[in-house]
Amino acid sequence: MTLRQILRKPFTSSPFAKTVDLSGKKMIVTGSSSGSLGYETAKQLACWGATVIVTTRNNSDDVVTALKNDLEKHNIQIKLDGHNLDLSDSASVNQFTQWYERLHGDRLDCLINNAGIHLDLMSKWKEPKLTADGYEIHWRTNYLGTVQLTNNFLPLLRKTGRKFGETRVVNVVSQLHSRGSNKLLFDDNRAYESWQAYGLSKLGLIHFTNELDRRFSQSDNLKSYSLHPGGKSGTYTNVANKGFEGHAIIGLIRKLAAPIEKLFMASAEEGAQTQIYCATAAEAISARYYVNCQIAKASEDSKDAQSARRLWQATEEWLEQNTP
């Protein structure tokens, strides 16, 4: 046992998903920049034989090259492709969808919605930061962008599920979904707090996950999952770097403390296991919330089917305006 394993053992356990033969399957992993959960997810799925398509905001070609270099040095024959995708931009989401359908559109076995943001970790914002089309940035990126992407692929996902027996949507949420509430989802007059805004975006995704299951699991073999990545100790990735932008001192402290943090937090490879499990395990149950590759208790608000339907209907109106 290594020093890292000895020090981390009292704080966390990180089960690994069991190997599954994914030959012939096609999977999309969003948010796959180097050092991220998406990167490690894509790498493992490719190792297991899937054709994996990765996305980043602006350097997908570099990520594909890095992944190939990581895997080919171990003499692993892999199938990888990539394309840029900005979830806060409707045009970018539509362009990615059209690109995929043109080059890979015969099937889609799993869409792993890993990409997301958590900004203003110091809670300095007194007013919401808005995207170009006027939406709060966490809601626009984490919820609306993810739902638009999934909705664009629904016809192909449903077709694949009917033809090949099953297809999956895996939504990476967070235990911080409990910071949101159904009341706040439909209250535009709430005071702004960035952590709450993040939680609301993840609560919305759990509702979306559950509604997908209610609508399509029986008719189209489309299974859906939501999960908190990593364990209770957290996962060491680069996602916090953007959240601390503008705080040079905090950034320096994090850089100096990184070796210690890595001892006590799950690695990106470990943190990615739950989404890999949800994407591949035969025993994974649709419309459940997972932590550490096991069913876990989500917030009570996330179980409210009426709120899920209300949010679905409100989102449909937005999708009609933003999908060609």
C-alpha positions as CSV (number, residue, x, y, z in Angstrom):
1,M,0.0,0.0,0.0
2,T,1.4,3.4,-1.0
3,L,1.7,6.4,1.4
4,R,-1.2,8.1,-0.4
5,Q,-3.4,5.1,0.1
6,I,-2.5,4.8,3.8
7,L,-3.3,8.5,4.4
8,R,-6.5,8.5,2.5
9,K,-8.0,5.3,3.8
10,P,-9.7,6.8,6.9
11,F,-11.4,9.5,4.8
12,T,-12.7,7.9,1.6
13,S,-13.1,4.8,-0.4
14,S,-13.1,4.8,-4.2
15,P,-14.5,1.7,-5.8
16,F,-13.7,1.0,-9.4
17,A,-16.2,0.1,-12.0
18,K,-15.9,-3.4,-13.4
19,T,-14.5,-3.9,-16.9
20,V,-17.2,-4.2,-19.6
21,D,-16.7,-5.1,-23.2
22,L,-17.9,-2.0,-25.1
23,S,-16.9,-3.1,-28.6
24,G,-19.1,-1.5,-31.2
25,K,-20.7,1.1,-28.9
26,K,-20.5,4.8,-29.4
27,M,-20.3,7.2,-26.5
28,I,-20.0,10.9,-26.0
29,V,-18.2,12.4,-23.0
30,T,-18.6,16.2,-22.6
31,G,-16.1,18.3,-20.7
32,S,-13.0,16.2,-21.3
33,S,-10.1,18.6,-20.8
34,S,-6.8,17.3,-19.5
35,G,-6.9,16.5,-15.8
36,S,-10.7,16.3,-15.7
37,L,-13.2,13.6,-14.8
38,G,-14.3,13.6,-18.4
39,Y,-10.7,12.9,-19.6
40,E,-10.4,9.9,-17.3
41,T,-13.9,8.7,-18.3
42,A,-13.1,8.9,-22.0
43,K,-9.8,7.1,-21.5
44,Q,-11.3,4.2,-19.6
45,L,-14.2,3.7,-22.0
46,A,-11.9,3.8,-25.0
47,C,-9.7,1.1,-23.3
48,W,-12.8,-1.0,-23.0
49,G,-13.5,-0.8,-26.7
50,A,-16.0,2.0,-27.2
51,T,-15.7,4.6,-29.9
52,V,-15.5,7.7,-27.7
53,I,-16.2,11.3,-28.8
54,V,-14.9,14.0,-26.4
55,T,-15.8,17.6,-26.2
56,T,-14.1,20.7,-24.8
57,R,-14.8,24.4,-25.2
58,N,-11.9,25.1,-27.5
59,N,-9.1,22.5,-27.8
60,S,-10.8,19.2,-28.5
61,D,-8.1,18.2,-31.1
62,D,-5.4,18.6,-28.5
63,V,-7.3,16.4,-26.0
64,V,-7.8,13.7,-28.6
65,T,-4.1,13.8,-29.3
66,A,-3.3,13.6,-25.6
67,L,-5.7,10.7,-25.1
68,K,-4.2,8.8,-28.0
69,N,-0.7,9.3,-26.7
70,D,-1.7,8.1,-23.3
71,L,-3.3,4.9,-24.6
72,E,-1.1,4.0,-27.6
73,K,2.0,3.9,-25.5
74,H,0.4,0.9,-23.8
75,N,-0.3,-0.7,-27.3
76,I,-4.0,-0.2,-26.9
77,Q,-5.9,0.3,-30.2
78,I,-8.5,3.0,-29.6
79,K,-11.2,4.8,-31.5
80,L,-11.4,8.5,-30.5
81,D,-12.8,11.7,-32.0
82,G,-13.5,15.1,-30.7
83,H,-15.2,18.4,-31.3
84,N,-15.5,21.8,-29.6
85,L,-18.7,22.4,-27.6
86,D,-19.8,25.4,-25.5
87,L,-22.9,24.5,-23.6
88,S,-23.7,28.2,-22.9
89,D,-24.1,28.8,-26.7
90,S,-27.1,27.3,-28.5
91,A,-25.4,27.6,-31.9
92,S,-22.4,25.6,-30.6
93,V,-24.6,22.9,-29.2
94,N,-26.5,22.6,-32.5
95,Q,-23.2,22.6,-34.5
96,F,-21.8,19.8,-32.4
97,T,-25.0,17.8,-32.8
98,Q,-25.0,18.2,-36.6
99,W,-21.2,17.3,-36.8
100,Y,-21.8,14.1,-34.8
101,E,-24.8,13.1,-36.8
102,R,-22.9,13.6,-40.0
103,L,-19.8,11.6,-39.0
104,H,-21.1,9.2,-36.4
105,G,-24.8,9.3,-36.6
106,D,-25.6,5.6,-37.1
107,R,-26.0,5.1,-33.3
108,L,-25.4,6.7,-29.9
109,D,-25.2,4.2,-27.0
110,C,-24.4,6.6,-24.2
111,L,-24.3,10.4,-23.7
112,I,-22.3,11.3,-20.6
113,N,-23.1,14.9,-19.6
114,N,-20.0,15.6,-17.6
115,A,-19.3,19.2,-18.6
116,G,-20.3,21.9,-16.2
117,I,-19.1,25.0,-14.3
118,H,-19.0,26.2,-10.7
119,L,-17.9,29.8,-10.6
120,D,-17.5,32.4,-7.9
121,L,-16.4,30.0,-5.2
122,M,-15.6,32.9,-2.9
123,S,-19.2,34.1,-3.1
124,K,-18.3,37.6,-4.1
125,W,-21.0,38.2,-6.8
126,K,-23.9,40.2,-5.5
127,E,-25.7,40.0,-8.9
128,P,-25.9,37.0,-11.2
129,K,-23.4,36.8,-14.1
130,L,-25.4,36.5,-17.3
131,T,-24.6,34.8,-20.5
132,A,-24.9,36.6,-23.9
133,D,-28.5,35.5,-24.2
134,G,-29.4,36.8,-20.7
135,Y,-29.5,33.7,-18.5
136,E,-27.7,33.1,-15.1
137,I,-24.4,31.4,-16.1
138,H,-24.7,28.2,-14.0
139,W,-28.3,27.6,-15.1
140,R,-27.5,28.4,-18.7
141,T,-24.5,26.1,-18.9
142,N,-25.2,23.3,-16.5
143,Y,-28.9,22.9,-17.0
144,L,-30.2,24.5,-20.2
145,G,-27.1,23.6,-22.3
146,T,-27.1,20.0,-21.1
147,V,-30.8,19.6,-21.7
148,Q,-30.5,21.2,-25.2
149,L,-27.7,18.8,-26.1
150,T,-29.6,15.8,-24.8
151,N,-32.8,16.9,-26.5
152,N,-31.0,17.2,-29.8
153,F,-29.8,13.6,-29.5
154,L,-33.1,12.2,-28.2
155,P,-34.2,10.9,-31.6
156,L,-30.9,9.0,-32.1
157,L,-30.8,7.8,-28.5
158,R,-34.3,6.4,-28.7
159,K,-33.6,4.8,-32.1
160,T,-30.4,3.2,-30.7
161,G,-32.3,1.9,-27.6
162,R,-35.0,0.3,-29.7
163,K,-32.6,-1.2,-32.2
164,F,-29.8,-2.5,-29.8
165,G,-31.7,-3.0,-26.6
166,E,-30.5,-0.1,-24.5
167,T,-29.0,3.3,-24.5
168,R,-28.1,5.6,-21.6
169,V,-27.9,9.3,-20.5
170,V,-25.6,9.9,-17.6
171,N,-25.9,13.3,-15.9
172,V,-23.0,14.4,-13.6
173,V,-24.7,16.4,-10.9
174,S,-23.4,17.1,-7.3
175,Q,-24.3,16.5,-3.7
176,L,-24.7,20.3,-3.7
177,H,-28.0,19.9,-5.5
178,S,-29.4,20.0,-2.0
179,R,-28.5,23.7,-1.9
180,G,-31.4,24.2,-4.4
181,S,-35.1,23.8,-3.8
182,N,-38.2,23.4,-6.0
183,K,-39.6,26.7,-4.7
184,L,-36.4,28.5,-5.8
185,L,-36.5,26.8,-9.2
186,F,-39.7,28.8,-10.1
187,D,-39.0,32.0,-8.1
188,D,-37.3,34.7,-10.2
189,N,-37.2,37.1,-7.2
190,R,-34.8,35.2,-5.0
191,A,-31.6,36.9,-3.7
192,Y,-28.5,35.8,-5.7
193,E,-25.9,33.5,-4.2
194,S,-23.6,31.6,-6.6
195,W,-23.4,28.3,-4.6
196,Q,-27.2,28.2,-4.5
197,A,-27.3,29.0,-8.2
198,Y,-25.0,26.0,-8.9
199,G,-27.1,23.8,-6.7
200,L,-30.3,24.8,-8.5
201,S,-28.7,23.9,-11.9
202,K,-27.9,20.4,-10.5
203,L,-31.3,19.9,-8.9
204,G,-32.8,20.8,-12.3
205,L,-30.6,18.1,-13.9
206,I,-31.8,15.4,-11.4
207,H,-35.4,16.3,-12.3
208,F,-34.5,16.1,-16.0
209,T,-32.9,12.7,-15.4
210,N,-36.0,11.3,-13.7
211,E,-38.4,12.7,-16.3
212,L,-36.3,11.1,-19.1
213,D,-36.8,7.8,-17.3
214,R,-40.5,8.3,-16.9
215,R,-41.0,9.2,-20.6
216,F,-38.6,6.9,-22.5
217,S,-37.3,4.0,-20.4
218,Q,-40.1,1.6,-21.2
219,S,-40.9,2.6,-24.8
220,D,-37.4,3.2,-26.0
221,N,-35.0,1.4,-23.6
222,L,-33.5,4.8,-22.7
223,K,-32.0,4.6,-19.2
224,S,-31.0,7.7,-17.3
225,Y,-28.8,8.3,-14.3
226,S,-27.6,11.1,-12.1
227,L,-24.6,11.0,-9.8
228,H,-22.2,12.8,-7.5
229,P,-18.6,12.2,-8.8
230,G,-15.9,11.0,-6.4
231,G,-16.4,10.3,-2.7
232,K,-17.2,12.4,0.3
233,S,-13.6,13.7,0.5
234,G,-14.0,15.4,-2.9
235,T,-12.1,14.9,-6.1
236,Y,-8.9,16.8,-7.1
237,T,-9.4,18.1,-10.6
238,N,-8.9,21.4,-12.4
239,V,-12.6,22.5,-12.1
240,A,-11.9,24.8,-9.2
241,N,-9.3,26.8,-11.1
242,K,-12.0,28.8,-13.0
243,G,-14.0,29.1,-9.8
244,F,-11.1,31.0,-8.2
245,E,-10.3,33.2,-11.2
246,G,-9.5,36.7,-10.0
247,H,-8.2,35.6,-6.6
248,A,-4.4,35.4,-7.2
249,I,-3.6,34.7,-3.5
250,I,-6.1,31.9,-3.3
251,G,-4.7,30.5,-6.5
252,L,-1.2,30.6,-5.2
253,I,-2.2,28.9,-1.9
254,R,-4.0,26.1,-3.9
255,K,-0.9,25.6,-6.0
256,L,1.3,25.3,-2.9
257,A,-1.2,23.0,-1.1
258,A,-1.8,20.8,-4.1
259,P,0.5,17.9,-3.0
260,I,-1.3,17.7,0.3
261,E,-4.8,18.0,-1.2
262,K,-4.0,15.1,-3.6
263,L,-3.2,12.9,-0.6
264,F,-6.6,13.2,0.9
265,M,-8.8,13.7,-2.2
266,A,-9.8,11.2,-4.8
267,S,-7.9,11.4,-8.1
268,A,-9.6,12.2,-11.3
269,E,-9.4,8.6,-12.3
270,E,-11.0,7.5,-9.0
271,G,-13.6,10.3,-9.2
272,A,-14.7,9.3,-12.6
273,Q,-15.6,5.7,-11.6
274,T,-19.2,6.4,-10.7
275,Q,-20.1,7.9,-14.1
276,I,-18.3,5.1,-15.8
277,Y,-20.3,2.7,-13.6
278,C,-23.6,4.4,-14.5
279,A,-22.6,4.3,-18.2
280,T,-21.7,0.6,-18.3
281,A,-22.8,-1.5,-15.4
282,A,-25.6,-4.0,-16.3
283,E,-27.0,-3.8,-12.7
284,A,-27.2,0.1,-12.6
285,I,-30.8,1.1,-12.1
286,S,-32.3,3.9,-14.2
287,A,-33.6,7.1,-12.5
288,R,-31.4,6.6,-9.4
289,Y,-28.9,8.9,-7.9
290,Y,-25.4,7.4,-7.4
291,V,-22.4,8.1,-5.2
292,N,-19.3,5.8,-5.1
293,C,-20.9,3.4,-7.6
294,Q,-23.9,2.9,-5.2
295,I,-27.4,4.2,-5.0
296,A,-27.5,7.1,-2.6
297,K,-30.1,9.3,-1.0
298,A,-30.8,12.5,-3.0
299,S,-32.6,15.5,-1.6
300,E,-36.4,15.2,-1.0
301,D,-37.0,18.0,-3.5
302,S,-35.4,16.0,-6.2
303,K,-38.0,13.3,-5.8
304,D,-41.0,15.6,-6.6
305,A,-42.4,14.3,-9.9
306,Q,-44.8,17.3,-10.2
307,S,-41.9,19.8,-10.1
308,A,-40.0,17.6,-12.6
309,R,-42.9,17.7,-15.0
310,R,-43.4,21.5,-14.5
311,L,-39.7,22.1,-15.2
312,W,-39.8,19.9,-18.3
313,Q,-42.7,21.8,-19.7
314,A,-41.1,25.2,-19.1
315,T,-37.9,23.9,-20.6
316,E,-39.7,22.7,-23.7
317,E,-40.8,26.3,-24.5
318,W,-37.1,27.4,-24.3
319,L,-36.0,24.5,-26.5
320,E,-38.5,25.4,-29.2
321,Q,-36.8,28.7,-29.6
322,N,-33.3,27.4,-29.5
323,T,-33.3,24.2,-31.5
324,P,-33.5,24.2,-35.4
